[in-house]
Amino acid sequence: MRYTPEGDLDGAVRHTGRELIGACRRDIEQLLADGEELLSFHDRVTAPLLAARAGREARHEQ
């Protein structure tokens, strides 16, 4: 994928080489194997951040 400096999609390049495609597939499979389920990530990372933010906002409203 290609993007503009502003981050907008600007096209793509199609690769058809079997070795490259195989390497990319293996990389993606490894990323998926190493990845964390979305809900456990949310519980571990996002939820505490949201709770802390809500606490700060509540203190500012007082």
C-alpha positions as CSV (number, residue, x, y, z in Angstrom):
1,M,0.0,0.0,0.0
2,R,1.1,3.5,-0.7
3,Y,0.0,6.5,1.3
4,T,0.3,10.3,0.9
5,P,2.2,12.3,3.5
6,E,-1.3,13.1,5.0
7,G,-2.0,9.4,5.4
8,D,-4.5,9.0,2.6
9,L,-4.4,5.9,0.5
10,D,-2.5,6.5,-2.7
11,G,-2.5,3.2,-4.4
12,A,-0.9,-0.2,-4.1
13,V,1.7,-2.4,-5.7
14,R,0.8,-6.0,-6.6
15,H,3.5,-8.6,-6.0
16,T,3.2,-12.0,-7.6
17,G,6.5,-13.7,-6.7
18,R,5.8,-17.0,-4.9
19,E,8.8,-16.6,-2.5
20,L,7.7,-13.2,-1.4
21,I,4.1,-14.2,-1.0
22,G,5.1,-17.2,1.0
23,A,7.3,-15.1,3.3
24,C,4.5,-12.6,3.8
25,R,2.1,-15.4,4.6
26,R,4.5,-16.8,7.2
27,D,5.0,-13.4,8.8
28,I,1.2,-12.8,9.0
29,E,0.7,-16.3,10.5
30,Q,3.4,-15.7,13.1
31,L,1.8,-12.3,14.0
32,L,-1.5,-14.0,14.4
33,A,0.0,-16.7,16.5
34,D,1.8,-14.2,18.7
35,G,-1.2,-11.8,19.0
36,E,-3.5,-11.3,21.9
37,E,-7.2,-11.6,21.9
38,L,-8.9,-8.2,21.6
39,L,-10.9,-8.5,24.9
40,S,-7.9,-9.5,27.0
41,F,-5.9,-6.7,25.5
42,H,-8.8,-4.3,26.3
43,D,-9.0,-5.6,29.9
44,R,-5.3,-5.3,30.4
45,V,-4.5,-2.0,28.6
46,T,-7.4,0.0,27.5
47,A,-9.8,-0.4,30.4
48,P,-7.3,0.9,33.1
49,L,-6.5,3.9,30.9
50,L,-10.2,4.7,30.4
51,A,-10.8,4.3,34.2
52,A,-7.9,6.6,35.0
53,R,-9.2,9.2,32.5
54,A,-12.7,9.0,33.9
55,G,-11.3,9.6,37.4
56,R,-9.3,12.7,36.2
57,E,-12.4,14.1,34.5
58,A,-14.5,13.5,37.5
59,R,-12.0,15.4,39.7
60,H,-12.0,18.3,37.2
61,E,-15.8,18.6,37.3
62,Q,-15.8,19.2,41.1
